[in-house]
Amino acid sequence: MKKKLFIILALAGFSSCTDLDEEVYDTIISDNFYQTERQALAAAGPVYSNLRAYQNPESVWGLNTFTTDEIVLPTRGNNWYNGGMFQRYHKQEWNASEANINNSWVFVFNNINTCNRLLFQFEKIENKSDALLAVMKEIRGMRAFYYFLGMDLFGNVPIVDRFDVPADYAPANQSREEVFRFIESELLAVIPELPVAMDMTTYGRFHRWAAYATLAKLYLNAEVYTGQPMWDECIEACDAIINAGEFQLSSDFYSNFAVQNEGSQENIFVIPFDVNLPQDWGSGGITSRMFSHYLWTLHGDGTRAFNTQQGGWNGFAAVPSFYTSYDPEDARRNVWLVGQQYSSSGEMLYNTAEMAGIPLVYTVEINSLEQAKENEGARLAKYDYTGAENFTMSNDFVLFRYADILLMKAEALMRKNGGATPEAVELVNMVRSRAFQGNEEKAYTMGTLTLDALLAERGWEFAGEGWRRNDLVRFGEYTEPWDFKPNSTPATRTIFPIPQAQLNANPNLVQNPGY
């Protein structure tokens, strides 16, 4: 049975839209509250429970995935046109009024506001327990993580680190470099006091290793964010995790994404999910806190392969050239479903729309972004979808894995030294060898491990995990042509526009260049 003490505590602070109790922001009724870690964590619950919306295809994960060469969401019959939104994402022709761009901004800053509110409330307590002080550091770390997402997506965003501001407060943008320095300083300040244990008491929490992983990402992309590389700092952050000895590569790649994946020794920071938890669609699904990727990708009849409670919505699929880039012997290629589909009991599955009665065969090819057939495109099944119900899955969504730490360090070494080094080759091969069952012929050498090869390796390793946009930007490939995007796009597309709704609400915000 899945035991997740933390997520139960998190939900203690989660309220629905029907909760009419007044929230008290300026006073704390009794200093007797929050004397234990359990009490403090329960109060801090929204910082984590709201994180569940991260993986929503209509939020941050979607922007980092559908705008790349990895995954595409084509129109199928009368489905998935959505005003042409997903087509514009793939072609990088979006505008400042796109709903999902605004969703992502709201996700980031609502969560930052939640962190600020809780810190403000906790500061009002005169006699803070050690447990409360520790959780306050954790909240600051999570706020830095949310700011990392905002800076990565939008570049120049406001820095608001307090809750007691006037009702008409309208903060201006600050430069991406200023936001970078704020995130860095916050992470460095809290890391020494964050929890170090790796067990169910810290599972899903922003512990020290989650903070170091965020710091490594920050430094790996420092040249993009500030114009100045910080390779040594990235290596140091990665080494802090490597030398801790708390993590190791799982022998089975797919165990990291199993229904019961809380036992993984590779997953560093995850978002816990469980079909038995209260489910929340959010505002019309926009801020949905349900892990429903199986619905978004699988054909309506195709979900029978996993005995799920709900039928699939037949949506996103692999960009054909991304799928064909895999070595046929690469075990990671099996994250994509292709070919004839069968039910969990072995029955042949069939198309149900314009191809009704014809066996359901997922093709690699997608003939048209504007009008794809119902069976076209390899479907993502990295996470085990077996038994998904109540529109969600019980797999915990992985934000950081040890494999990423190894590959980030390898990349930093290569960039610092102008090419492959023996240590970089060893690190990359540690990750790659798992996908080829120890076939030494598939290993990289000093002559074959190039930066282009490393980018491809990251694509195969982290497909569907939401890092593709971040990687492509850093490698200078994000605006290049790919399937269904025949032309390069302007460099200004490496960050998204400040949403028009936010510009309308705050006259002090300045739109990003190119929009």
C-alpha positions as CSV (number, residue, x, y, z in Angstrom):
1,M,0.0,0.0,0.0
2,K,1.2,3.5,-0.9
3,K,2.2,5.4,2.3
4,K,2.7,9.1,1.7
5,L,2.7,11.0,5.0
6,F,3.7,14.2,3.4
7,I,0.9,14.5,0.8
8,I,-1.6,13.9,3.5
9,L,-0.1,16.8,5.5
10,A,-0.1,18.9,2.4
11,L,-3.7,18.4,1.8
12,A,-4.5,19.6,5.3
13,G,-3.7,23.1,4.0
14,F,-5.6,22.6,0.7
15,S,-9.1,24.2,0.6
16,S,-11.7,24.1,-2.1
17,C,-13.6,27.0,-3.7
18,T,-16.6,26.3,-1.4
19,D,-14.6,27.0,1.8
20,L,-16.1,30.2,3.1
21,D,-14.1,30.5,6.3
22,E,-12.2,33.8,6.6
23,E,-8.4,33.6,6.3
24,V,-6.6,35.7,8.9
25,Y,-3.5,37.2,7.4
26,D,-2.3,39.7,10.0
27,T,-2.6,37.8,13.3
28,I,-1.8,34.4,14.7
29,I,-4.3,33.4,17.4
30,S,-1.9,31.3,19.5
31,D,1.8,30.8,19.7
32,N,1.0,27.2,20.6
33,F,0.5,26.4,16.9
34,Y,3.3,24.9,14.8
35,Q,5.4,23.5,17.6
36,T,6.0,20.2,15.7
37,E,7.2,19.6,12.2
38,R,3.9,17.9,11.4
39,Q,1.9,20.9,12.4
40,A,4.2,23.3,10.5
41,L,4.0,21.1,7.4
42,A,0.3,20.9,7.5
43,A,0.0,24.7,7.6
44,A,2.5,24.9,4.7
45,G,0.5,22.4,2.6
46,P,-0.7,24.7,-0.2
47,V,3.0,25.4,-1.2
48,Y,3.1,21.8,-2.3
49,S,-0.4,20.8,-3.1
50,N,-0.6,23.6,-5.6
51,L,2.6,22.4,-7.3
52,R,0.5,19.5,-8.6
53,A,-0.7,21.8,-11.4
54,Y,2.9,22.0,-12.8
55,Q,2.5,18.9,-15.0
56,N,-0.8,20.1,-16.5
57,P,-0.5,20.2,-20.3
58,E,-2.4,23.5,-20.1
59,S,0.3,25.0,-17.8
60,V,4.1,24.9,-17.5
61,W,4.7,21.4,-18.6
62,G,2.7,22.0,-21.8
63,L,4.6,25.2,-22.7
64,N,8.0,23.4,-22.2
65,T,6.9,20.5,-24.3
66,F,4.4,21.4,-27.0
67,T,6.6,24.2,-28.3
68,T,9.5,21.9,-29.1
69,D,10.7,19.2,-31.5
70,E,9.7,16.5,-29.0
71,I,5.8,16.4,-28.8
72,V,3.1,17.8,-31.0
73,L,-0.7,18.0,-30.4
74,P,-2.3,17.9,-33.9
75,T,-5.9,18.6,-34.7
76,R,-7.8,15.3,-35.1
77,G,-11.2,15.6,-36.8
78,N,-13.1,18.1,-34.7
79,N,-10.8,17.7,-31.7
80,W,-7.8,19.6,-30.5
81,Y,-8.1,22.6,-32.8
82,N,-8.7,24.9,-29.8
83,G,-8.6,28.0,-31.9
84,G,-5.3,26.9,-33.5
85,M,-3.5,27.3,-30.2
86,F,-1.6,24.1,-30.2
87,Q,-0.6,24.6,-33.9
88,R,0.7,28.0,-33.0
89,Y,2.7,26.6,-30.1
90,H,4.4,24.0,-32.3
91,K,5.2,26.6,-35.0
92,Q,6.3,29.1,-32.4
93,E,3.7,31.6,-33.6
94,W,2.0,32.2,-30.3
95,N,0.9,35.6,-29.1
96,A,0.5,37.4,-25.7
97,S,-3.2,36.5,-25.5
98,E,-2.7,32.7,-25.5
99,A,-4.6,31.1,-22.6
100,N,-2.0,28.6,-21.6
101,I,0.8,31.2,-21.4
102,N,-1.4,33.2,-19.0
103,N,-2.1,29.9,-17.1
104,S,1.6,29.4,-16.6
105,W,2.1,33.0,-15.3
106,V,-0.8,32.6,-12.9
107,F,0.6,29.2,-11.7
108,V,4.0,30.7,-11.0
109,F,2.9,33.9,-9.3
110,N,-0.1,32.4,-7.4
111,N,2.3,30.0,-5.8
112,I,4.9,32.7,-5.1
113,N,2.1,34.7,-3.4
114,T,1.2,31.6,-1.3
115,C,4.8,31.3,-0.2
116,N,4.9,35.0,0.7
117,R,1.6,34.8,2.6
118,L,2.7,31.8,4.7
119,L,6.0,33.4,5.5
120,F,4.2,36.6,6.5
121,Q,1.9,34.7,8.8
122,F,4.7,32.6,10.4
123,E,6.8,35.7,11.0
124,K,4.0,37.1,13.2
125,I,4.5,34.3,15.7
126,E,6.7,35.6,18.5
127,N,8.1,32.3,19.8
128,K,8.9,30.2,16.7
129,S,9.7,26.6,17.3
130,D,12.7,25.1,15.6
131,A,10.3,23.0,13.5
132,L,8.6,26.1,12.2
133,L,11.8,27.9,11.5
134,A,12.9,24.9,9.4
135,V,9.7,24.8,7.4
136,M,10.0,28.5,6.7
137,K,13.4,27.8,5.1
138,E,11.7,25.1,3.0
139,I,9.0,27.6,1.9
140,R,11.7,30.1,0.8
141,G,13.3,27.3,-1.2
142,M,10.1,26.5,-2.9
143,R,9.6,30.2,-3.6
144,A,13.0,30.2,-5.3
145,F,11.9,27.1,-7.3
146,Y,8.8,28.9,-8.5
147,Y,10.8,31.9,-9.4
148,F,13.2,29.7,-11.4
149,L,10.2,28.5,-13.5
150,G,9.0,32.1,-14.0
151,M,12.4,33.4,-15.0
152,D,13.0,30.5,-17.4
153,L,9.6,31.0,-19.1
154,F,9.2,34.7,-19.1
155,G,12.7,36.2,-18.5
156,N,12.0,39.6,-17.0
157,V,9.5,39.2,-14.1
158,P,8.8,41.1,-11.0
159,I,10.5,40.1,-7.7
160,V,8.0,40.2,-4.9
161,D,9.2,38.7,-1.6
162,R,6.7,40.0,0.8
163,F,2.9,39.7,1.4
164,D,2.2,42.9,3.3
165,V,1.9,45.2,0.2
166,P,-0.9,47.7,-0.6
167,A,-4.0,46.4,-2.4
168,D,-3.1,48.4,-5.5
169,Y,0.5,47.2,-5.5
170,A,1.7,46.9,-9.2
171,P,5.4,45.8,-9.3
172,A,7.5,46.4,-12.4
173,N,9.6,43.8,-14.2
174,Q,13.1,43.3,-13.1
175,S,15.8,42.1,-15.4
176,R,16.4,38.4,-15.9
177,E,19.8,38.7,-14.3
178,E,18.4,40.4,-11.2
179,V,15.8,37.5,-10.9
180,F,18.7,35.0,-11.4
181,R,20.7,36.6,-8.5
182,F,17.6,36.6,-6.3
183,I,17.0,32.9,-6.9
184,E,20.7,32.1,-6.4
185,S,20.9,34.0,-3.1
186,E,17.7,32.4,-1.7
187,L,18.8,28.9,-2.5
188,L,22.3,29.4,-1.1
189,A,20.8,30.9,2.1
190,V,18.5,28.0,2.8
191,I,20.5,25.0,1.6
192,P,22.4,24.6,4.9
193,E,19.2,24.4,6.9
194,L,17.1,22.2,4.6
195,P,16.4,18.5,5.5
196,V,19.0,16.0,4.3
197,A,17.2,12.8,5.0
198,M,15.8,10.8,2.1
199,D,12.8,8.9,3.4
200,M,9.0,9.2,3.6
201,T,9.4,12.1,6.1
202,T,10.9,14.3,3.3
203,Y,9.3,12.6,0.3
204,G,7.9,15.3,-2.1
205,R,9.4,18.1,0.0
206,F,12.0,20.7,-1.0
207,H,14.9,19.1,0.8
208,R,18.6,20.0,0.4
209,W,19.1,17.8,-2.7
210,A,16.1,19.4,-4.5
211,A,17.6,22.8,-3.8
212,Y,21.0,21.7,-5.1
213,A,19.3,20.3,-8.2
214,T,17.6,23.6,-8.8
215,L,20.8,25.4,-8.3
216,A,22.5,23.1,-10.8
217,K,19.9,23.9,-13.4
218,L,20.3,27.6,-12.6
219,Y,24.0,27.5,-13.1
220,L,23.9,25.2,-16.2
221,N,21.7,27.9,-17.9
222,A,23.5,30.9,-16.4
223,E,24.9,32.0,-19.8
224,V,21.3,32.1,-21.2
225,Y,20.0,34.0,-18.2
226,T,22.8,36.4,-17.5
227,G,25.2,36.3,-20.4
228,Q,27.9,34.8,-18.2
229,P,28.6,31.0,-17.9
230,M,29.0,29.4,-14.5
231,W,30.2,25.9,-15.3
232,D,32.3,25.5,-12.2
233,E,29.3,26.4,-10.0
234,C,27.1,23.9,-11.8
235,I,29.7,21.2,-11.3
236,E,29.9,22.0,-7.6
237,A,26.2,21.8,-7.2
238,C,26.1,18.5,-9.0
239,D,28.9,17.2,-6.9
240,A,27.1,18.1,-3.7
241,I,24.4,15.6,-4.8
242,I,26.8,13.0,-6.2
243,N,29.0,13.0,-3.1
244,A,26.1,12.8,-0.7
245,G,25.7,9.1,-1.8
246,E,21.9,9.3,-1.3
247,F,21.0,8.6,-4.9
248,Q,21.9,6.1,-7.6
249,L,20.7,5.1,-11.1
250,S,17.9,2.6,-11.0
251,S,18.8,-0.6,-12.8
252,D,15.4,-0.5,-14.4
253,F,14.8,2.8,-16.2
254,Y,11.0,2.3,-16.1
255,S,10.9,1.8,-12.4
256,N,11.3,5.5,-11.9
257,F,7.9,6.0,-13.5
258,A,6.0,3.0,-12.1
259,V,2.6,3.4,-10.4
260,Q,4.4,2.8,-7.1
261,N,7.5,4.8,-7.9
262,E,8.1,6.3,-4.4
263,G,10.8,3.6,-3.9
264,S,13.0,4.9,-6.6
265,Q,16.6,5.7,-5.5
266,E,17.1,7.8,-8.6
267,N,14.2,10.3,-8.2
268,I,15.3,13.4,-6.3
269,F,12.3,15.6,-6.2
270,V,8.8,14.5,-7.2
271,I,5.2,15.7,-7.1
272,P,3.1,13.0,-5.2
273,F,-0.1,11.8,-6.8
274,D,-2.6,9.2,-5.8
275,V,-6.0,8.2,-7.2
276,N,-7.3,8.1,-3.6
277,L,-6.6,11.8,-3.0
278,P,-9.3,14.4,-3.6
279,Q,-9.2,15.4,-7.2
280,D,-9.4,19.0,-8.4
281,W,-10.1,20.3,-11.9
282,G,-9.2,23.8,-10.9
283,S,-10.8,26.6,-12.8
284,G,-12.3,24.9,-15.8
285,G,-9.3,22.5,-15.8
286,I,-6.8,25.3,-16.2
287,T,-5.1,24.6,-12.9
288,S,-6.0,21.0,-12.7
289,R,-4.0,19.2,-10.0
290,M,-4.7,15.8,-11.6
291,F,-1.9,13.8,-13.4
292,S,-3.9,12.9,-16.5
293,H,-1.2,12.6,-19.3
294,Y,-2.7,9.2,-20.2
295,L,-6.0,10.9,-21.2
296,W,-4.2,13.5,-23.2
297,T,-2.2,11.1,-25.4
298,L,-4.0,7.8,-25.7
299,H,-6.7,7.0,-28.2
300,G,-10.2,6.5,-26.7
301,D,-10.0,2.7,-27.2
302,G,-6.3,2.7,-26.5
303,T,-6.7,3.2,-22.8
304,R,-8.0,-0.3,-22.6
305,A,-4.4,-1.4,-22.9
306,F,-3.9,-0.1,-19.4
307,N,-7.3,-1.0,-17.9
308,T,-8.0,2.7,-17.0
309,Q,-11.3,4.0,-15.7
310,Q,-11.6,6.7,-18.4
311,G,-11.2,6.6,-22.2
312,G,-8.4,8.6,-23.7
313,W,-8.8,12.0,-25.5
314,N,-6.5,11.0,-28.4
315,G,-4.2,14.1,-28.3
316,F,-0.5,14.6,-28.2
317,A,2.1,12.3,-29.9
318,A,5.8,12.2,-30.7
319,V,7.1,14.5,-33.4
320,P,8.0,11.9,-36.1
321,S,11.7,12.9,-36.5
322,F,12.1,12.8,-32.7
323,Y,10.9,9.2,-32.5
324,T,13.0,8.1,-35.5
325,S,16.1,9.7,-33.9
326,Y,16.3,6.8,-31.3
327,D,18.6,3.9,-31.9
328,P,16.2,1.0,-32.5
329,E,18.0,-0.9,-29.7
330,D,17.5,1.9,-27.2
331,A,15.2,0.7,-24.5
332,R,14.0,4.2,-23.9
333,R,12.3,4.3,-27.3
334,N,9.7,2.1,-25.7
335,V,8.3,5.1,-23.9
336,W,6.4,5.6,-27.1
337,L,3.6,3.3,-28.2
338,V,3.6,2.3,-31.9
339,G,2.0,-0.5,-33.9
340,Q,-1.1,-2.6,-33.3
341,Q,-2.7,-1.9,-29.9
342,Y,-4.2,-4.6,-27.6
343,S,-6.3,-4.5,-24.4
344,S,-4.8,-5.6,-21.1
345,S,-6.4,-9.0,-21.7
346,G,-5.0,-9.3,-25.2
347,E,-8.0,-8.3,-27.4
348,M,-7.2,-6.3,-30.6
349,L,-8.2,-2.6,-30.3
350,Y,-9.9,-0.6,-33.0
351,N,-10.3,2.9,-34.2
352,T,-13.6,4.5,-33.4
353,A,-14.0,7.7,-35.3
354,E,-13.4,8.3,-39.1
355,M,-11.6,4.9,-39.2
356,A,-14.1,3.0,-37.1
357,G,-13.8,-0.8,-37.4
358,I,-10.2,-0.6,-38.6
359,P,-7.6,-2.0,-36.1
360,L,-5.9,0.6,-34.0
361,V,-2.3,0.9,-35.2
362,Y,-0.4,3.9,-33.9
363,T,1.9,5.1,-36.7
364,V,5.1,7.0,-36.4
365,E,4.1,9.3,-39.2
366,I,1.7,12.3,-38.7
367,N,0.7,13.5,-42.1
368,S,-0.7,16.8,-41.1
369,L,-0.6,19.1,-38.1
370,E,-3.9,20.6,-39.1
371,Q,-5.8,17.4,-39.8
372,A,-4.2,14.2,-38.5
373,K,-5.9,10.9,-38.5
374,E,-7.0,9.3,-35.3
375,N,-4.3,6.7,-35.2
376,E,-1.4,8.9,-36.3
377,G,1.6,9.5,-34.0
378,A,3.5,7.5,-31.4
379,R,1.9,7.9,-28.0
380,L,3.7,8.7,-24.8
381,A,3.7,6.0,-22.2
382,K,6.7,6.7,-20.1
383,Y,4.7,6.5,-16.9
384,D,2.8,3.3,-16.3
385,Y,-0.8,4.2,-16.9
386,T,-2.2,0.9,-15.5
387,G,-5.3,1.3,-13.4
388,A,-5.6,5.1,-13.6
389,E,-8.9,6.2,-12.3
390,N,-10.8,9.3,-11.3
391,F,-9.1,11.1,-14.2
392,T,-5.7,10.8,-12.5
393,M,-2.8,8.4,-12.0
394,S,-1.0,7.3,-8.8
395,N,2.5,7.7,-10.3
396,D,4.5,10.5,-8.7
397,F,5.6,13.1,-11.3
398,V,9.4,13.4,-11.4
399,L,10.9,16.9,-11.5
400,F,14.5,16.0,-10.9
401,R,16.4,12.6,-11.4
402,Y,19.9,11.6,-10.6
403,A,20.4,10.8,-14.3
404,D,20.0,14.5,-14.9
405,I,22.6,15.4,-12.3
406,L,25.1,13.2,-14.0
407,L,24.4,14.6,-17.5
408,M,24.4,18.2,-16.2
409,K,27.8,17.7,-14.7
410,A,29.0,16.1,-18.0
411,E,27.8,19.0,-20.0
412,A,29.3,21.6,-17.7
413,L,32.7,19.7,-18.0
414,M,32.5,19.6,-21.7
415,R,31.6,23.3,-22.1
416,K,34.3,24.3,-19.6
417,N,37.0,22.3,-21.4
418,G,35.9,22.9,-25.0
419,G,34.9,19.3,-25.6
420,A,34.6,15.8,-24.2
421,T,36.7,14.9,-21.2
422,P,37.3,11.4,-19.8
423,E,35.0,12.1,-16.8
424,A,32.3,13.5,-19.0
425,V,32.4,10.4,-21.2
426,E,32.2,8.2,-18.1
427,L,29.2,10.1,-16.7
428,V,27.2,10.1,-19.9
429,N,27.9,6.4,-20.5
430,M,26.7,5.6,-16.9
431,V,23.3,6.8,-18.0
432,R,23.4,5.5,-21.6
433,S,24.5,2.0,-20.8
434,R,21.3,1.3,-18.9
435,A,19.4,1.9,-22.1
436,F,21.5,-0.7,-24.0
437,Q,21.8,-3.4,-21.4
438,G,25.5,-3.0,-21.1
439,N,26.2,-3.2,-24.8
440,E,29.7,-1.6,-24.9
441,E,29.5,-1.0,-28.6
442,K,26.9,1.7,-27.9
443,A,29.1,3.6,-25.5
444,Y,30.4,7.1,-26.3
445,T,34.1,7.7,-26.7
446,M,36.2,10.9,-26.6
447,G,35.7,11.1,-30.3
448,T,32.0,10.6,-30.5
449,L,30.7,12.5,-27.4
450,T,30.0,15.9,-28.9
451,L,27.6,18.6,-27.6
452,D,25.2,17.7,-30.4
453,A,25.3,14.0,-29.2
454,L,24.7,15.1,-25.6
455,L,21.7,17.1,-26.6
456,A,20.3,14.1,-28.4
457,E,21.1,11.9,-25.4
458,R,19.2,14.3,-23.1
459,G,16.2,14.2,-25.5
460,W,16.0,10.4,-25.3
461,E,16.6,10.2,-21.6
462,F,14.2,12.9,-20.5
463,A,11.4,12.7,-23.2
464,G,8.1,13.7,-21.7
465,E,9.7,15.1,-18.5
466,G,9.3,18.8,-19.4
467,W,13.0,19.8,-19.9
468,R,13.1,19.8,-23.7
469,R,12.5,23.5,-24.2
470,N,15.1,24.4,-21.5
471,D,17.7,22.2,-23.2
472,L,17.0,23.4,-26.8
473,V,17.3,27.0,-25.7
474,R,20.7,26.4,-24.0
475,F,22.0,24.5,-27.1
476,G,20.8,27.2,-29.5
477,E,18.4,24.9,-31.2
478,Y,15.0,26.0,-29.9
479,T,14.2,28.4,-32.8
480,E,15.5,26.1,-35.5
481,P,13.1,24.3,-38.0
482,W,11.6,20.9,-37.3
483,D,8.7,18.8,-38.5
484,F,5.7,21.0,-39.3
485,K,7.9,24.1,-38.5
486,P,9.7,24.7,-41.8
487,N,11.4,28.0,-40.9
488,S,13.5,29.4,-38.1
489,T,11.8,31.7,-35.7
490,P,13.1,34.9,-34.1
491,A,15.5,34.6,-31.1
492,T,12.9,36.5,-29.0
493,R,10.8,33.3,-29.0
494,T,13.2,31.7,-26.5
495,I,11.1,33.4,-23.8
496,F,7.3,33.8,-23.8
497,P,5.5,37.1,-23.8
498,I,4.2,38.7,-20.6
499,P,0.5,37.7,-20.9
500,Q,-1.8,40.4,-22.1
501,A,-4.1,39.8,-19.2
502,Q,-1.3,40.6,-16.8
503,L,-0.3,43.8,-18.8
504,N,-3.9,44.9,-18.6
505,A,-4.0,44.4,-14.8
506,N,-0.6,45.9,-14.1
507,P,0.5,49.0,-16.1
508,N,4.0,48.8,-14.7
509,L,4.8,45.6,-16.5
510,V,6.8,46.0,-19.7
511,Q,6.3,43.5,-22.6
512,N,9.3,41.3,-23.6
513,P,11.1,42.3,-26.8
514,G,9.6,40.8,-30.0
515,Y,6.0,40.9,-28.8
